[in-house]
Structures are given as structure tokens and as C-alpha cells.
Amino acid sequence: MASHLHQPHHFFKVVLEDAARSGKLGIPAKFARDYGDSLSNPVFIKVPSGKIWELELVKCGGKMWFRNGWLNFAKHYSVEPGHFLVLRYEGGSHFHVIISIELQRRSNIQMLSKK
């Protein structure tokens, strides 16, 4: 096992329309390459309040995504396209997530200022 697996690793994800339509949230390719072998089902996502959500991790053709459980998580926290997620991998298929709507707000402000 590589030594980098013992250190916290972060990645971010901008939620796109596809995440709502397809019912899954893609995981960046670099994270999948570096950490995919150390992940197993289920995975656990912890929010700042301490609540932990169980999600299914799908691996196929070198790609990975969160699937079963993702839509319930997204609905519960009102995650929409344009929201920004920061995920920290803590090892053992556990993640900590921070959800930000800042990108969506900035985008809406920019669109309004162009009118």
C-alpha cells in the first residue's frame, strides 16, 4: 500500500445536471486511479453535523461514481447543479464532505449583472 493512502486526500466536485438525471456522482479520474483499489462497498459520507450516509460505490472501466444513496443524500441536503462539494478521503471507504452553494451564487450574480 502506498504511503499517500495514509494521508488525507481531498477532491472537489461541481455538481452538474447529469448527477441529478443519472442518479450518480462521478469521482475524479485521478482519485479513482490513486485510491480506487483501497475502496470497497459501501462507502460512508460524513457531513459536518456528524450524520453519516451510506452510498454504493460503482467501479467500471477505470471510472468510479457514487450511486445508490446519492439521490437521497442530494435531496436531503438540497444539492443542485452548480453546488460545490469538497470531499476528504479519510481511509477505510470513509469520506467527509462539505457542501457549498457559493459557485451557484456567483454564477447567478454574474448572470444578473450581465442583464
C-alpha positions in Angstrom: 0.0 0.0 0.0 1.4 3.4 -1.0 2.3 5.9 1.8 0.0 8.5 0.3 -3.0 6.3 1.3 -2.3 7.1 4.9 -2.7 10.9 4.4 -6.0 12.6 4.0 -6.7 13.4 0.3 -9.2 15.9 -0.9 -11.0 16.4 -4.1 -13.7 18.7 -5.2 -16.7 18.2 -7.4 -19.0 20.7 -9.1 -22.4 19.1 -9.3 -23.7 19.0 -12.9 -27.1 18.4 -14.3 -26.0 14.9 -15.1 -25.7 14.0 -11.4 -29.4 14.5 -11.0 -30.5 12.9 -14.2 -28.3 9.8 -13.9 -28.6 9.4 -10.2 -24.9 9.2 -9.7 -22.0 11.4 -8.9 -18.7 10.8 -10.7 -15.4 10.7 -8.8 -12.4 12.4 -10.4 -10.2 10.1 -12.5 -7.0 10.9 -10.6 -8.7 10.0 -7.3 -10.0 6.8 -8.9 -6.5 5.8 -10.1 -4.8 6.7 -6.8 -7.3 5.3 -4.3 -9.8 3.1 -6.2 -8.1 -0.2 -5.1 -8.5 0.8 -1.4 -12.2 1.5 -1.6 -14.9 -1.1 -1.1 -18.7 -1.1 -0.7 -20.4 0.5 0.9 -18.7 3.9 1.3 -19.7 6.4 4.0 -20.1 10.1 3.7 -20.0 12.2 6.8 -21.4 15.8 6.8 -20.2 18.5 9.3 -23.1 17.8 11.6 -21.8 14.3 12.1 -24.5 12.5 10.2 -23.2 9.6 8.2 -24.7 8.5 4.9 -24.1 5.1 3.3 -23.7 5.1 -0.5 -22.9 2.5 -3.1 -19.6 2.9 -5.0 -19.5 1.7 -8.6 -16.3 0.9 -10.4 -16.3 0.2 -14.1 -13.6 0.6 -16.7 -11.3 2.7 -14.5 -14.2 5.1 -13.6 -15.9 5.4 -10.3 -19.0 7.0 -9.0 -21.4 7.2 -6.1 -24.7 5.7 -7.0 -27.4 4.1 -4.7 -27.9 6.5 -1.8 -26.6 9.6 -3.8 -30.0 10.9 -4.8 -31.3 10.6 -1.2 -28.3 12.4 0.1 -28.6 15.1 -2.6 -32.3 15.6 -2.0 -31.9 15.7 1.8 -29.2 18.5 1.5 -30.8 20.2 -1.5 -27.7 19.6 -3.6 -28.4 21.0 -7.0 -26.4 21.6 -10.2 -23.8 24.3 -9.5 -23.2 23.3 -5.9 -19.6 22.7 -5.0 -18.6 19.6 -2.9 -15.3 19.2 -1.2 -14.7 15.6 -0.2 -11.8 14.4 2.1 -11.0 10.7 1.9 -10.3 9.5 5.4 -9.4 5.9 4.6 -11.4 2.7 5.0 -14.1 3.9 2.5 -15.0 6.9 4.7 -15.3 10.4 3.3 -16.1 13.8 4.9 -18.0 16.3 2.8 -18.6 20.0 2.8 -21.4 21.3 0.6 -21.1 24.9 -0.7 -23.5 26.8 -2.9 -21.0 29.6 -3.4 -20.3 28.7 -7.1 -24.0 28.7 -7.9 -24.5 32.1 -6.2 -21.5 33.6 -8.0 -22.8 32.3 -11.3 -26.3 33.7 -10.7 -24.8 37.1 -9.6 -22.7 37.2 -12.8 -25.7 36.4 -15.0 -27.8 39.1 -13.3 -25.0 41.6 -13.6 -24.9 41.0 -17.4 -28.6 41.9 -17.9 
